[in-house]
Amino acid sequence: MANMGRPTSRKRTEFGERLMQARERLGISQKQLADKIAVSQRVLSWWEREPVALKTDQLVALADALNVSADFLLGRETKPLKAKGPKGRLLQLFEVASSLSRSQQEKVAAVLEPFVLQHASGTGRSAD
């Protein structure tokens, strides 16, 4: 995922590092995750950078949205974050596309989004 925010010299907290890893593993931005759990992007950025004391419901919402356990976010799990099995062709393409410029990524999204939305809603027919 391309780094789109302002760079900082401040080191992330351990919690913030795990939060960022889980978010980037899903390929979503801070803004997208913030919208998903009903907080501002600024709040989420703060959580990734500063020591925080989250409410239980915030921690649960983060874990659910990121498809990880609360134990992982709290540093109580030692299992590494990795997808199961080999990387599929589509994931490999997305990894390459994530290194493109923002305008090039927008072009990829403009082509892909209508197709995905059409087929996710069940209205599209596929020959496969």
MODELLER restraints for C-alpha pairs under 7 A, 6 or more apart:
rsr = mdl.restraints
at = mdl.atoms
rsr.add(forms.Gaussian(group=physical.xy_distance, feature=features.Distance(at['CA:1:A'], at['CA:24:A']), mean=6.40, stdev=0.5))
rsr.add(forms.Gaussian(group=physical.xy_distance, feature=features.Distance(at['CA:1:A'], at['CA:27:A']), mean=6.02, stdev=0.5))
rsr.add(forms.Gaussian(group=physical.xy_distance, feature=features.Distance(at['CA:1:A'], at['CA:98:A']), mean=5.01, stdev=0.5))
rsr.add(forms.Gaussian(group=physical.xy_distance, feature=features.Distance(at['CA:1:A'], at['CA:99:A']), mean=6.95, stdev=0.5))
rsr.add(forms.Gaussian(group=physical.xy_distance, feature=features.Distance(at['CA:2:A'], at['CA:98:A']), mean=5.75, stdev=0.5))
rsr.add(forms.Gaussian(group=physical.xy_distance, feature=features.Distance(at['CA:2:A'], at['CA:99:A']), mean=5.97, stdev=0.5))
rsr.add(forms.Gaussian(group=physical.xy_distance, feature=features.Distance(at['CA:12:A'], at['CA:48:A']), mean=6.33, stdev=0.5))
rsr.add(forms.Gaussian(group=physical.xy_distance, feature=features.Distance(at['CA:12:A'], at['CA:49:A']), mean=4.70, stdev=0.5))
rsr.add(forms.Gaussian(group=physical.xy_distance, feature=features.Distance(at['CA:12:A'], at['CA:50:A']), mean=6.90, stdev=0.5))
rsr.add(forms.Gaussian(group=physical.xy_distance, feature=features.Distance(at['CA:13:A'], at['CA:49:A']), mean=6.01, stdev=0.5))
rsr.add(forms.Gaussian(group=physical.xy_distance, feature=features.Distance(at['CA:13:A'], at['CA:50:A']), mean=6.23, stdev=0.5))
rsr.add(forms.Gaussian(group=physical.xy_distance, feature=features.Distance(at['CA:13:A'], at['CA:51:A']), mean=6.30, stdev=0.5))
rsr.add(forms.Gaussian(group=physical.xy_distance, feature=features.Distance(at['CA:15:A'], at['CA:73:A']), mean=6.11, stdev=0.5))
rsr.add(forms.Gaussian(group=physical.xy_distance, feature=features.Distance(at['CA:15:A'], at['CA:74:A']), mean=6.29, stdev=0.5))
rsr.add(forms.Gaussian(group=physical.xy_distance, feature=features.Distance(at['CA:16:A'], at['CA:47:A']), mean=6.06, stdev=0.5))
rsr.add(forms.Gaussian(group=physical.xy_distance, feature=features.Distance(at['CA:16:A'], at['CA:48:A']), mean=3.70, stdev=0.5))
rsr.add(forms.Gaussian(group=physical.xy_distance, feature=features.Distance(at['CA:16:A'], at['CA:49:A']), mean=5.71, stdev=0.5))
rsr.add(forms.Gaussian(group=physical.xy_distance, feature=features.Distance(at['CA:17:A'], at['CA:48:A']), mean=6.58, stdev=0.5))
rsr.add(forms.Gaussian(group=physical.xy_distance, feature=features.Distance(at['CA:18:A'], at['CA:73:A']), mean=5.86, stdev=0.5))
rsr.add(forms.Gaussian(group=physical.xy_distance, feature=features.Distance(at['CA:19:A'], at['CA:48:A']), mean=6.45, stdev=0.5))
rsr.add(forms.Gaussian(group=physical.xy_distance, feature=features.Distance(at['CA:19:A'], at['CA:73:A']), mean=6.33, stdev=0.5))
rsr.add(forms.Gaussian(group=physical.xy_distance, feature=features.Distance(at['CA:20:A'], at['CA:48:A']), mean=6.48, stdev=0.5))
rsr.add(forms.Gaussian(group=physical.xy_distance, feature=features.Distance(at['CA:22:A'], at['CA:66:A']), mean=6.08, stdev=0.5))
rsr.add(forms.Gaussian(group=physical.xy_distance, feature=features.Distance(at['CA:23:A'], at['CA:66:A']), mean=6.21, stdev=0.5))
rsr.add(forms.Gaussian(group=physical.xy_distance, feature=features.Distance(at['CA:30:A'], at['CA:41:A']), mean=5.80, stdev=0.5))
rsr.add(forms.Gaussian(group=physical.xy_distance, feature=features.Distance(at['CA:30:A'], at['CA:44:A']), mean=6.44, stdev=0.5))
rsr.add(forms.Gaussian(group=physical.xy_distance, feature=features.Distance(at['CA:30:A'], at['CA:45:A']), mean=6.82, stdev=0.5))
rsr.add(forms.Gaussian(group=physical.xy_distance, feature=features.Distance(at['CA:31:A'], at['CA:41:A']), mean=4.81, stdev=0.5))
rsr.add(forms.Gaussian(group=physical.xy_distance, feature=features.Distance(at['CA:34:A'], at['CA:40:A']), mean=5.52, stdev=0.5))
rsr.add(forms.Gaussian(group=physical.xy_distance, feature=features.Distance(at['CA:34:A'], at['CA:41:A']), mean=5.24, stdev=0.5))
rsr.add(forms.Gaussian(group=physical.xy_distance, feature=features.Distance(at['CA:34:A'], at['CA:44:A']), mean=6.11, stdev=0.5))
rsr.add(forms.Gaussian(group=physical.xy_distance, feature=features.Distance(at['CA:37:A'], at['CA:61:A']), mean=6.05, stdev=0.5))
rsr.add(forms.Gaussian(group=physical.xy_distance, feature=features.Distance(at['CA:37:A'], at['CA:62:A']), mean=6.87, stdev=0.5))
rsr.add(forms.Gaussian(group=physical.xy_distance, feature=features.Distance(at['CA:59:A'], at['CA:70:A']), mean=6.53, stdev=0.5))
rsr.add(forms.Gaussian(group=physical.xy_distance, feature=features.Distance(at['CA:60:A'], at['CA:70:A']), mean=6.48, stdev=0.5))
rsr.add(forms.Gaussian(group=physical.xy_distance, feature=features.Distance(at['CA:63:A'], at['CA:69:A']), mean=5.41, stdev=0.5))
rsr.add(forms.Gaussian(group=physical.xy_distance, feature=features.Distance(at['CA:63:A'], at['CA:70:A']), mean=5.39, stdev=0.5))
rsr.add(forms.Gaussian(group=physical.xy_distance, feature=features.Distance(at['CA:71:A'], at['CA:77:A']), mean=5.72, stdev=0.5))
rsr.add(forms.Gaussian(group=physical.xy_distance, feature=features.Distance(at['CA:97:A'], at['CA:105:A']), mean=6.49, stdev=0.5))
rsr.add(forms.Gaussian(group=physical.xy_distance, feature=features.Distance(at['CA:98:A'], at['CA:105:A']), mean=6.99, stdev=0.5))
rsr.add(forms.Gaussian(group=physical.xy_distance, feature=features.Distance(at['CA:118:A'], at['CA:124:A']), mean=5.43, stdev=0.5))
